[in-house]
Amino acid sequence: MKLAFLKTIARCIVLASATMLMAGVGHAAGLEGNWKGTWTKGGDALPVTVTFAKSAGGYSGSFDSDALQVVAIPFAEVAYANGKVHFLLKGDQTSSAFDGKVERDEISGTFVESSVNGTFSLRRAAQPAPSVRSRDVTFANGDATLAGTLLLPAASDKHFAVLFLHGSGPEARWANRYLAQRCAEAGIAALIYDKRGVGRSTGNWQTAGFDALAGDAVAGIRFLQAQPEATGAHIGIYGHSQGATFAPLVASRAGNLDFVIAASAGGLRPADVETYSVENSIGVSRLAPAEQADARAFVHALIDVAYRGKDRALLAVMAAKYKGREWYFDPPPPDNSYWTISRLIAGFEPARAWRQVHARVLLLYGGHDERVPPVEGANAILAALKAGGNTHVTLKNYPTADHAFFVVDPPNKTGWPRHEPDYAETLTQWILSAK
């Protein structure tokens, strides 16, 4: 639940929603296949696996990184000719352009990410045997058709199963692909899908509140329950950020879920969470006292319009007054979906929803969460679960992590971000702990 127009900390997982394009036609020899090595910037080497393929339309490629917790992230373009390769990785904030030379079983070269220069070195590696099975699927909620991928363990038995919910914005199935892959490798079936209006799913996320999104998720649960590979008694959900926030709504509507995993859930009312998020985005706590007061007044005026239906007149006056301040940002235009979504979710009461959850619950928070208040949110959810009689609750804090569970303490200003290394294993072990 964040303002899409504000500059946020770059998160590599957002790269997952990039569209794979074909580019460049060259000689087949030398590029296709699996490559392992490192991308290095600021003296920090990131282990990666890169895969290239060729079709009639040209070359394509993708990369995996356990450190970033991403898998099969597509390059926006790949070109190869005369022993030289170029590939481009596009993110929401930055792009990285790679240029290198292919010599027998090695690729080496340089890349540029914004103003940062780096080097890369890759060696050809054997293509690993598939560790999971997958198939593309669709399921429907009213007039919306949701398209996704079902990832299955290699063994053809019945398995625990998990449905992945979306965060805010236009999130595609790729955003959860890494965790879904890790679940399938651990013996847990996993369903990921494109948010309504994204990728191959129909509908419109920009006019959808929590009710509609929860309805989509319930339809996904019903689909999972009908699959022969899923154990009906052990189906649950995983949500991060916005997905974690409305996860209790999904659980109460679906009924009989075995587990709920909520990572970085907004346990307070949406307006309060958004206030916290926006103030952090513009660095209110780092401003001088007088500037803090002005910035908070501006943010509160924005929230009053977005979540409480107040008239925009006061916000317009304040915008004219504070324009030019270091912390200032232009409010979204009146036709922006931010206002629509805010009003649709404004009435959501997290405590009431969590009181209805009787499944096993795992709550995950980062101590440096800049988007939801971790201590207040966790305490509110724990109190609601207790009030509802749910004692099957586990809380795990990552004191050095941010909202997306990247390690930010101590900060790494020159190299690659690092995800909490045990995050995926924590999820899979906890899911299977009911065995």
VEXVOFI-678906 format. One line per field, with one value per residue (C-alpha): x, y, z; residue number from 1. Coordinates in nm, 3 decimals. Layout:
px	[X, ...]
py	[Y, ...]
pz	[Z, ...]
resi	[NUM, ...]
END
This chain:
px	[0.000, 0.225, 0.201, 0.315, 0.425, 0.667, 1.029, 1.077, 1.376, 1.462, 1.349, 1.473, 1.151, 0.972, 1.181, 0.964, 0.681, 0.902, 0.783, 1.018, 1.094, 1.294, 1.579, 1.881, 1.940, 2.287, 2.470, 2.340, 2.680, 2.810, 2.523, 2.234, 2.234, 2.296, 2.567, 2.683, 2.899, 2.890, 2.783, 3.014, 2.966, 3.118, 3.344, 3.041, 3.000, 2.647, 2.620, 2.378, 2.259, 2.183, 1.996, 1.982, 1.763, 1.706, 1.386, 1.278, 1.225, 1.575, 1.733, 1.580, 1.718, 1.655, 1.843, 1.811, 1.965, 1.923, 2.073, 1.801, 1.543, 1.432, 1.398, 1.347, 1.350, 1.339, 1.575, 1.397, 1.620, 1.901, 2.122, 2.408, 2.628, 2.993, 3.083, 2.940, 2.636, 2.415, 2.130, 1.914, 1.746, 1.466, 1.334, 1.083, 1.354, 1.666, 1.787, 2.109, 2.275, 2.525, 2.779, 3.026, 3.229, 3.158, 3.474, 3.412, 3.266, 3.308, 3.126, 3.283, 3.213, 3.082, 2.744, 2.604, 2.324, 2.232, 2.570, 2.725, 2.966, 3.020, 3.172, 3.036, 3.189, 2.998, 3.097, 2.889, 2.720, 2.519, 2.145, 2.006, 1.734, 1.391, 1.325, 0.957, 0.670, 0.452, 0.150, -0.029, -0.384, -0.686, -0.970, -1.257, -1.413, -1.729, -1.638, -1.264, -1.046, -0.724, -0.426, -0.144, 0.103, 0.072, 0.411, 0.422, 0.682, 0.853, 0.683, 0.333, 0.169, -0.081, 0.088, 0.038, -0.054, -0.022, -0.182, 0.026, -0.154, -0.042, 0.107, -0.013, 0.012, 0.019, 0.183, 0.224, 0.282, 0.660, 0.671, 0.612, 0.789, 1.098, 0.910, 0.669, 0.965, 1.120, 0.789, 0.756, 1.114, 1.029, 0.723, 0.452, 0.230, 0.218, -0.024, 0.085, -0.123, -0.138, -0.337, -0.662, -0.584, -0.216, -0.040, -0.292, -0.562, -0.871, -1.039, -0.900, -0.694, -0.719, -1.088, -1.061, -1.072, -0.998, -1.339, -1.271, -0.911, -1.014, -1.279, -1.009, -0.800, -1.092, -1.148, -0.783, -0.826, -1.127, -0.918, -0.641, -0.890, -1.004, -0.654, -0.564, -0.213, -0.332, -0.419, -0.745, -0.680, -0.351, -0.416, -0.319, -0.220, 0.087, 0.060, 0.315, 0.237, -0.109, -0.162, -0.082, -0.312, -0.626, -0.516, -0.754, -1.043, -0.948, -0.914, -1.253, -1.430, -1.256, -1.313, -1.122, -0.777, -0.489, -0.257, -0.212, 0.129, 0.124, 0.450, 0.465, 0.091, -0.074, -0.239, -0.376, -0.647, -0.542, -0.533, -0.294, -0.068, -0.061, 0.028, 0.323, 0.431, 0.412, 0.587, 0.872, 0.885, 0.956, 1.180, 0.969, 1.160, 1.486, 1.353, 1.399, 1.109, 0.941, 0.967, 0.833, 0.518, 0.456, 0.529, 0.300, 0.020, 0.054, 0.055, -0.249, -0.435, -0.355, -0.477, -0.795, -0.884, -0.784, -0.931, -1.183, -1.344, -1.247, -1.259, -0.940, -0.948, -0.732, -0.487, -0.458, -0.386, -0.119, 0.034, 0.074, 0.222, 0.478, 0.575, 0.950, 1.023, 1.277, 1.025, 0.731, 0.570, 0.278, -0.039, -0.173, -0.412, -0.784, -0.830, -0.544, -0.642, -0.478, -0.790, -1.027, -0.839, -0.791, -1.165, -1.243, -1.018, -1.068, -1.334, -1.133, -1.095, -0.797, -0.872, -1.224, -1.097, -0.820, -1.063, -1.234, -0.915, -0.881, -0.612, -0.245, -0.086, 0.274, 0.344, 0.669, 0.806, 1.124, 1.248, 1.319, 0.990, 0.934, 0.586, 0.391, 0.457, 0.599, 0.560, 0.217, 0.092, 0.209, 0.069, -0.270, -0.293, -0.178, -0.441, -0.714, -0.617, -0.614, -0.955, -1.085, -0.950, -0.668, -0.363, -0.187, 0.020, 0.392, 0.563, 0.908, 1.094, 1.390, 1.541, 1.786, 1.539, 1.312, 0.959, 1.071, 1.304, 1.623, 1.897, 1.944, 2.133, 2.420, 2.347, 2.515, 2.540, 2.764, 2.692, 2.388, 2.096, 2.087, 1.768, 1.732, 1.895, 1.666, 1.339, 1.224, 1.332, 1.143, 0.823, 0.852, 0.950, 0.667, 0.410, 0.520, 0.540, 0.182, 0.290]
py	[0.000, 0.274, 0.566, 0.448, 0.798, 0.831, 0.726, 0.410, 0.197, -0.016, -0.374, -0.635, -0.834, -0.560, -0.662, -0.972, -0.788, -0.692, -0.827, -1.058, -0.924, -1.078, -0.881, -0.936, -1.220, -1.370, -1.696, -1.983, -2.116, -2.007, -1.839, -2.077, -2.263, -2.226, -2.001, -1.954, -1.678, -1.337, -0.980, -0.746, -0.382, -0.183, -0.477, -0.693, -1.014, -1.143, -1.515, -1.562, -1.819, -1.689, -1.881, -1.790, -1.941, -1.886, -1.900, -1.786, -1.437, -1.403, -1.450, -1.433, -1.482, -1.473, -1.491, -1.649, -1.531, -1.694, -1.386, -1.165, -1.444, -1.419, -1.685, -1.673, -1.292, -1.210, -0.973, -0.704, -0.764, -0.994, -0.952, -1.176, -1.153, -1.212, -1.329, -1.024, -1.027, -0.749, -0.795, -0.549, -0.586, -0.337, -0.252, -0.002, 0.244, 0.151, -0.052, -0.251, -0.285, -0.570, -0.592, -0.877, -1.115, -1.486, -1.698, -2.073, -2.151, -1.809, -1.477, -1.167, -0.798, -0.488, -0.347, -0.009, 0.043, 0.412, 0.575, 0.264, 0.054, -0.317, -0.629, -0.977, -1.318, -1.633, -1.990, -2.243, -2.490, -2.807, -2.759, -2.897, -3.158, -3.005, -3.014, -2.924, -2.965, -2.678, -2.607, -2.290, -2.266, -2.035, -1.991, -1.742, -1.502, -1.361, -1.196, -1.192, -1.474, -1.519, -1.676, -1.837, -2.118, -2.421, -2.544, -2.903, -3.116, -3.380, -3.664, -3.743, -3.759, -3.541, -3.237, -2.942, -2.645, -2.267, -1.981, -1.664, -1.328, -1.003, -0.685, -0.344, -0.225, -0.422, -0.739, -1.040, -1.403, -1.359, -1.156, -1.474, -1.719, -1.764, -1.852, -2.073, -2.257, -2.309, -2.438, -2.689, -2.805, -2.864, -3.074, -2.805, -2.732, -2.358, -2.149, -1.807, -1.592, -1.256, -0.994, -0.897, -0.673, -0.774, -1.015, -1.267, -1.201, -1.001, -0.741, -0.417, -0.396, -0.016, -0.032, -0.328, -0.306, -0.577, -0.740, -0.805, -0.913, -1.148, -1.293, -1.365, -1.540, -1.751, -1.860, -1.964, -2.165, -2.342, -2.424, -2.567, -2.774, -2.936, -3.039, -3.406, -3.313, -3.101, -3.227, -3.053, -3.051, -2.865, -2.570, -2.218, -1.873, -1.649, -1.274, -0.995, -0.628, -0.557, -0.930, -0.992, -0.709, -0.859, -1.221, -1.258, -1.157, -1.438, -1.686, -1.609, -1.628, -1.942, -2.132, -2.439, -2.314, -2.493, -2.192, -1.820, -1.658, -1.278, -1.095, -0.719, -0.701, -0.367, -0.448, -0.097, 0.078, 0.157, 0.535, 0.498, 0.261, 0.495, 0.789, 0.593, 0.488, 0.830, 1.006, 0.756, 0.799, 1.170, 1.132, 1.329, 1.201, 1.342, 1.694, 1.991, 2.032, 2.317, 2.128, 1.813, 1.998, 2.129, 1.793, 1.605, 1.856, 1.806, 1.427, 1.430, 1.650, 1.398, 1.108, 1.297, 1.331, 0.977, 0.780, 1.008, 1.173, 1.528, 1.802, 1.857, 2.234, 2.234, 1.992, 2.217, 2.519, 2.330, 2.196, 2.551, 2.663, 2.384, 2.327, 2.358, 2.219, 1.936, 1.683, 1.795, 1.578, 1.650, 1.467, 1.229, 1.389, 1.350, 1.066, 0.858, 0.514, 0.597, 0.785, 0.508, 0.229, 0.432, 0.493, 0.126, -0.002, 0.283, 0.097, -0.222, -0.314, -0.548, -0.637, -0.748, -0.959, -1.125, -1.220, -1.447, -1.642, -1.983, -2.137, -2.159, -1.816, -1.713, -1.339, -1.204, -0.851, -0.658, -0.433, -0.152, -0.176, 0.161, 0.083, -0.061, -0.004, -0.344, -0.331, -0.167, -0.382, -0.709, -0.624, -0.533, -0.859, -1.069, -0.905, -0.969, -1.334, -1.381, -1.216, -1.460, -1.758, -1.844, -1.974, -2.128, -1.820, -1.774, -1.434, -1.404, -1.076, -0.995, -0.702, -0.599, -0.617, -0.375, -0.415, -0.654, -0.847, -0.710, -0.655, -0.281, -0.285, -0.240, -0.055, -0.162, 0.152, 0.030, -0.337, -0.561, -0.581, -0.898, -1.078, -1.250, -1.586, -1.813, -1.653, -1.918, -2.205, -2.053, -2.052, -2.407, -2.560, -2.384, -2.493, -2.855, -2.847, -2.975, -3.312]
pz	[0.000, -0.127, -0.363, -0.703, -0.801, -0.509, -0.547, -0.343, -0.256, -0.559, -0.514, -0.753, -0.727, -0.920, -1.219, -1.229, -1.402, -1.703, -2.038, -2.230, -2.577, -2.857, -3.012, -3.229, -3.467, -3.478, -3.511, -3.299, -3.198, -2.862, -2.676, -2.617, -2.290, -1.919, -1.773, -1.414, -1.273, -1.110, -1.172, -0.978, -0.880, -0.598, -0.524, -0.447, -0.653, -0.703, -0.794, -1.085, -1.333, -1.682, -1.951, -2.321, -2.590, -2.961, -3.163, -3.505, -3.363, -3.225, -2.884, -2.538, -2.191, -1.818, -1.492, -1.146, -0.819, -0.480, -0.314, -0.462, -0.436, -0.797, -1.066, -1.443, -1.457, -1.829, -2.006, -2.201, -2.502, -2.611, -2.916, -3.029, -3.337, -3.426, -3.077, -2.905, -2.679, -2.546, -2.299, -2.111, -1.774, -1.709, -1.363, -1.230, -1.123, -1.320, -1.617, -1.649, -1.990, -2.035, -2.317, -2.345, -2.556, -2.597, -2.615, -2.625, -2.281, -2.125, -2.143, -1.991, -2.017, -1.849, -1.752, -1.657, -1.405, -1.394, -1.328, -1.171, -1.374, -1.318, -1.468, -1.529, -1.585, -1.679, -1.760, -1.948, -1.714, -1.757, -1.778, -1.450, -1.457, -1.388, -1.015, -1.042, -1.283, -1.397, -1.612, -1.711, -1.579, -1.568, -1.323, -1.303, -1.055, -1.208, -1.536, -1.456, -1.586, -1.389, -1.566, -1.375, -1.331, -1.105, -0.985, -0.861, -0.683, -0.895, -0.705, -0.832, -0.488, -0.308, -0.156, 0.075, -0.144, -0.125, -0.318, -0.353, -0.320, -0.485, -0.350, -0.463, -0.820, -1.147, -1.016, -1.244, -1.148, -1.179, -0.857, -0.655, -0.886, -0.670, -0.352, -0.547, -0.699, -0.356, -0.223, -0.507, -0.453, -0.086, -0.174, -0.168, -0.469, -0.545, -0.752, -0.879, -1.111, -1.285, -1.097, -1.267, -1.564, -1.565, -1.799, -1.930, -1.669, -1.756, -1.539, -1.396, -1.078, -1.084, -0.993, -0.754, -0.376, -0.124, -0.179, -0.548, -0.493, -0.213, -0.445, -0.704, -0.438, -0.317, -0.676, -0.685, -0.365, -0.510, -0.816, -0.596, -0.399, -0.722, -0.831, -0.783, -0.669, -0.374, -0.028, 0.052, 0.426, 0.385, 0.155, 0.260, 0.140, 0.138, 0.105, 0.121, 0.188, 0.042, -0.010, 0.356, 0.460, 0.305, 0.366, 0.663, 0.438, 0.200, 0.486, 0.638, 0.301, 0.183, 0.507, 0.625, 0.525, 0.692, 0.713, 0.649, 0.600, 0.620, 0.550, 0.618, 0.679, 0.748, 1.079, 1.126, 0.928, 0.570, 0.623, 0.918, 0.726, 0.426, 0.648, 0.786, 0.436, 0.273, 0.561, 0.534, 0.157, 0.189, 0.496, 0.743, 1.046, 0.906, 0.854, 1.085, 1.333, 1.142, 0.815, 0.982, 1.084, 0.732, 0.569, 0.808, 0.750, 0.374, 0.405, 0.635, 0.385, 0.111, 0.325, 0.418, 0.050, -0.044, 0.246, 0.416, 0.115, 0.207, -0.055, -0.258, -0.206, 0.109, -0.048, -0.354, -0.133, 0.058, -0.262, -0.396, -0.064, -0.027, -0.390, -0.418, -0.073, -0.072, 0.053, -0.164, -0.431, -0.665, -0.560, -0.826, -1.075, -0.999, -1.249, -1.105, -0.974, -0.641, -0.534, -0.647, -0.473, -0.155, -0.122, -0.196, 0.083, 0.333, 0.531, 0.577, 0.944, 0.989, 1.350, 1.265, 0.974, 1.176, 1.454, 1.200, 1.118, 1.284, 1.062, 1.158, 1.116, 1.047, 1.072, 0.927, 0.973, 0.901, 1.179, 0.932, 0.744, 0.578, 0.439, 0.734, 1.107, 1.208, 1.586, 1.594, 1.307, 1.458, 1.800, 1.653, 1.458, 1.755, 1.975, 1.717, 1.676, 2.051, 2.079, 1.818, 2.012, 1.769, 1.957, 1.656, 1.580, 1.509, 1.484, 1.327, 1.315, 1.093, 1.285, 1.009, 0.717, 0.533, 0.397, 0.122, 0.357, 0.212, 0.469, 0.529, 0.857, 0.805, 0.479, 0.155, -0.056, -0.338, -0.401, -0.449, -0.208, -0.001, 0.089, 0.426, 0.341, 0.543, 0.433, 0.184, 0.407, 0.698, 0.491, 0.362, 0.695, 0.873, 0.611, 0.641, 1.023, 1.042, 0.901]
resi	[1, 2, 3, 4, 5, 6, 7, 8, 9, 10, 11, 12, 13, 14, 15, 16, 17, 18, 19, 20, 21, 22, 23, 24, 25, 26, 27, 28, 29, 30, 31, 32, 33, 34, 35, 36, 37, 38, 39, 40, 41, 42, 43, 44, 45, 46, 47, 48, 49, 50, 51, 52, 53, 54, 55, 56, 57, 58, 59, 60, 61, 62, 63, 64, 65, 66, 67, 68, 69, 70, 71, 72, 73, 74, 75, 76, 77, 78, 79, 80, 81, 82, 83, 84, 85, 86, 87, 88, 89, 90, 91, 92, 93, 94, 95, 96, 97, 98, 99, 100, 101, 102, 103, 104, 105, 106, 107, 108, 109, 110, 111, 112, 113, 114, 115, 116, 117, 118, 119, 120, 121, 122, 123, 124, 125, 126, 127, 128, 129, 130, 131, 132, 133, 134, 135, 136, 137, 138, 139, 140, 141, 142, 143, 144, 145, 146, 147, 148, 149, 150, 151, 152, 153, 154, 155, 156, 157, 158, 159, 160, 161, 162, 163, 164, 165, 166, 167, 168, 169, 170, 171, 172, 173, 174, 175, 176, 177, 178, 179, 180, 181, 182, 183, 184, 185, 186, 187, 188, 189, 190, 191, 192, 193, 194, 195, 196, 197, 198, 199, 200, 201, 202, 203, 204, 205, 206, 207, 208, 209, 210, 211, 212, 213, 214, 215, 216, 217, 218, 219, 220, 221, 222, 223, 224, 225, 226, 227, 228, 229, 230, 231, 232, 233, 234, 235, 236, 237, 238, 239, 240, 241, 242, 243, 244, 245, 246, 247, 248, 249, 250, 251, 252, 253, 254, 255, 256, 257, 258, 259, 260, 261, 262, 263, 264, 265, 266, 267, 268, 269, 270, 271, 272, 273, 274, 275, 276, 277, 278, 279, 280, 281, 282, 283, 284, 285, 286, 287, 288, 289, 290, 291, 292, 293, 294, 295, 296, 297, 298, 299, 300, 301, 302, 303, 304, 305, 306, 307, 308, 309, 310, 311, 312, 313, 314, 315, 316, 317, 318, 319, 320, 321, 322, 323, 324, 325, 326, 327, 328, 329, 330, 331, 332, 333, 334, 335, 336, 337, 338, 339, 340, 341, 342, 343, 344, 345, 346, 347, 348, 349, 350, 351, 352, 353, 354, 355, 356, 357, 358, 359, 360, 361, 362, 363, 364, 365, 366, 367, 368, 369, 370, 371, 372, 373, 374, 375, 376, 377, 378, 379, 380, 381, 382, 383, 384, 385, 386, 387, 388, 389, 390, 391, 392, 393, 394, 395, 396, 397, 398, 399, 400, 401, 402, 403, 404, 405, 406, 407, 408, 409, 410, 411, 412, 413, 414, 415, 416, 417, 418, 419, 420, 421, 422, 423, 424, 425, 426, 427, 428, 429, 430, 431, 432, 433, 434, 435]
END
